[in-house]
Every structure is written in C-alpha cells, then in structure tokens.
Amino acid sequence: MTTPSPQSGAHQRQHVRVDVNHEFKHIEDYIAEYVSNVSQGGVFIRSKNPLPLGTRVMLKFSIIVDDIEIVEGEGEVVRVERGPEEMGMGVAFTRLTAESKKLIDTIIERAQSV
C-alpha cells in the first residue's frame, strides 16, 4: 500500500489506495497506459498523455490479482499529474459493473488484512 504524498492531492483522498500491476512497472516504456493503483473510489492510470480534467471515460482494464481480472465501468478524470515521478491521471468511478465493484472490494479487503 502506498502512503499518499501531499503534492499529489492526498489530503483530498477518501479511500485507501492499493498498488496493483507491479509487473507493468518494468515495461512501462513499451506500453501506453496502465492502472498503477486502485481504490473503491477510482484508479490512477499511468499515462504519457493524460486526458484533460473532467473528461468522461469508459473503463475496461485488467488487474493482476491471483489471475488476470477485468474491471469495467465509467469514470471521470479528476486529477492530472505531469511530474517525473508520476505521470498520468486519477479517474474517479462514476459507475462500475457489479462484478467489478466486488473485485475491487476484495482487493482492498486483502490489502487491509496484510
């Protein structure tokens, strides 16, 4: 689990964030975007070309848990980072499928029990 940094808007966070898809960090130069952390409220998508604030997006992404799982829903870009440490966008969920919500709840519960 990560500790939010003050410069990234951490003081506004309402949900515990869990790092996911660690495997992609080693190959991020070769992929355009990937989800690097997830919470019950949204995700952070590492991206070299983040979308503007307020952009509504259709979400369909994979998370590696025990197996590769798919999360589907809708969201809105609520934060954009363009720094060397973290480039991408925070996307707040506006709608998730029931299966996706259950999966995210499970990921959060597992992380909190460690």
N, C-alpha and C positions, 0 to 999 in steps of 0.2 A: 504494500500500500504506500502511496506517496504522501508526503506532507506538502500541502499546498504552499506556494510561495506568495508573499504579499503582492509582488508586482504583477501576478497573473490573475488578479481579481479573486483571490482565495477568500477574502473576507466576505464575499457575496455567496459562497457555496453553501448549499443547504444539505447536500448529500455526500456520503462517503464515496470517494473515488477509488477504483481498483485498477491497477495496471494490468493490461492484457496484451496478447500478441507480441510478447517479448521476442519471439523468433524473427519478426519483421525488422527489428532494430538493426540487425546486422546486414540487411539487404535493402535498406530504405533508399539508397542511391538508385536502385533499379525499379522501384515501384512508385507510382504517383501519389497514392494516398493509402493510409491505413488507420484503423482505430487503435489508439495507444492506451486509452483508459475509458472506463465506463462507470456510471453511477446510475441510481434509479431515476435521476433527472435528465441525464443526457450522456454524451460522449465527447471525447476530444479526438479529432481527426487530424493526424499529421499530414500536412499537405504543403507542397511548394507553391501552390496557387490557391490560397484560401478564398472562399466566396465572401462577398460583402455582408456586413451585419444586416440582419433582417431577412436574408434570403431563406425562402422555404425550400426544403429538400425532401425528396423521397429517399428513405434509408433502406439499404439492403447490404449488410456486411457480415463477414464471418468473424467469429471469436473462437480462439483455440482454448477449449476448456479441457475435458478429457478427450473429446473428439472435436472436430470442426463443427461448430454450430452456427446457424444463420439467424440474424436479428433483422426484423423487417418492421417498418413503420414510417412515420413522418416526423420532421423536426424543423427547427428554425435556428439559423446561425445567430448566436448571442455574444460571441467573443471571437476576436481575431488576434492571433499572435504572429509577429513577423521577426522575432528575435533569433539570434544564432542558437540558443538553447532549445527553443520550442517554436517551430513554425507550423501553423495550422489554424484550426477553428474549433471552438466549442459549439456544439449543437445541442440545444435543449429538445427533448422529446415532446412532441405535441400529440402523437398517437403511436401506440405500439400494438402489434398483434398480441393476443393473449399468451401465445407460446413464447414470444419474445420477452414479454414482461416477466413471465415465470422464470425464464432462463437468467435474466439479469438479476432478479431477486435471489436466485440460487447462488450466483457468482458473488454477490455482496455478502450473503449469509456465510458462505465458505470463508471468505477473506476475513470476516469479523471473528470467526471462531478459531483462527490461527493464532 
